[in-house]
Amino acid sequence: MPKRILFVENEERFLKERKDSLEQEGYEVIPAYNPTEARRAFDQYRVDLAIIDIRLIDDTDEKDISGLMLAKETASSIPKIILTRFPTYNAVREAYGPNLDELPAAVDFVDKTEGPDALLRAVRRAFRIGTRYFRASQDEIREQLNKDHQEAREEANTQYRWSLTISILCAVVIIGGIGLALFRDVTAGVVSSLAGLGGEFVTYLFFKQLEHAHRRVDRFNEELLQTKRVETLLAACDQLSSDETKELVIAQIINTAARNWLVSSTQRSQNAGPLRIRGASNGEEPSE
Amino acid sequence: MRFLLITRSEDDPWRMHLEETLAPLGCLDVVEKDLAIDQVLKRNYVAIVVDAAAVSEFSILVARIRAQIPQARVIVTTASPTWQRAREAFQAGATDYVERSLNASDLFASLEAALAKPVMPWP
């Protein structure tokens, strides 16, 4: 199966010339002439690589960076090459700058006047390093998640211990107050019991804080599980004998993982429902 | 915070300028290209500033640093930035490519922005 390239370019003639040269090399090229068509193509097709012109709306407008915006908005699991007739060092910095997920928006930057061979070289390089970028970023994500998860668990444990200690102390004060009221001094006993009740209220506030810590642990557990699943699948891919099948399966895993992450983070931000507290304070792994 | 400047010699006048600019953030060590890798391995630097004018084939040095320490933040500075050299720097693994401004506030702003950037994975 040929590798599929989405070519986003508003100059029709230039696009046709480069499309022909890429097709001669055995790639399948899907043309898109503006950001809207490109977004539709990203949704509709399995795209292995995208080549995106910087000025997609108006070639004469030096403020037109619609192509760069498109590269930054779409999944960083798809390697991208930025193309332009007006290269500047700031455009290069933008292109190699990080996306929201802290991966580079583009893996290469090509001047249109460098010719078709430069673009072909960039395409070959992008296919070579695209997957490696994703794997390297997986390692970093896992490391960061592990660190954050550990911090959140420590925070939850500390708050749990404090809450429990205060609660026990307050219970002792209440019982002592009742005893005092019954056997010695009624006023002192009532005051003592009220102080104990006040303390229990403070403990309740501590527990509310604890809920927040649990929610964080819950989220990190979920993200760790997702990362581990992708790692397992990628490791399983190494067992495949054919390189072509391997690349195809890896691309599918990457696209599915990116989609899942996007869906779960959207759901998380929209979810204002009841809390699901899982074994954060006792170190249990969450059940699926 | 500790920074490392890789430049031609310790007498580079720009070094003084950089040292003064970075003073609010931390201190600056200076090393020549040939000793750069050893120095990088010795200490934990927040950022490694490579003077592109002083280091011929700076991209090889950047790639060597990233290969040794993948989490290193390498900032390439140059007096005359070009898009080709910017591409070369990023492809070698640089975190940023900034103009070697003599204006202290401009230099501070660009270094601060470079420090805020995440270090890209080193494939």
Contacts between the chains, C-beta under 8 A, distances in Angstrom:
chain1	res1	chain2	res2	distance
A	87	B	83	4.1
A	88	B	83	5.7
A	89	B	81	4.3
A	89	B	82	6.1
A	89	B	83	4.7
A	89	B	85	7.7
A	89	B	86	4.2
A	89	B	97	6.8
A	91	B	83	6.8
A	92	B	83	5.0
A	92	B	86	3.9
A	92	B	87	5.3
A	92	B	90	6.7
A	92	B	97	7.4
A	93	B	86	6.3
A	93	B	90	7.9
A	93	B	96	6.9
A	93	B	97	6.2
A	96	B	86	8.0
A	96	B	87	7.9
A	96	B	90	3.9
A	96	B	120	7.9
A	97	B	117	7.2
A	98	B	117	6.4
A	98	B	118	5.4
A	98	B	120	6.9
A	102	B	118	4.3
A	102	B	120	7.6
A	103	B	120	7.1
A	103	B	121	7.2
A	104	B	90	7.8
A	104	B	120	5.4
A	108	B	87	7.8
A	108	B	91	7.6
A	109	B	83	7.5
A	109	B	87	5.1
A	109	B	90	7.9
A	111	B	83	7.5
A	129	B	123	5.2
A	132	B	123	3.5
A	133	B	121	5.8
A	133	B	123	4.9
A	135	B	123	7.4
A	136	B	70	7.8
A	136	B	121	3.3
A	136	B	122	6.2
A	136	B	123	4.9
A	137	B	121	4.5
A	139	B	121	7.4
A	140	B	121	5.6
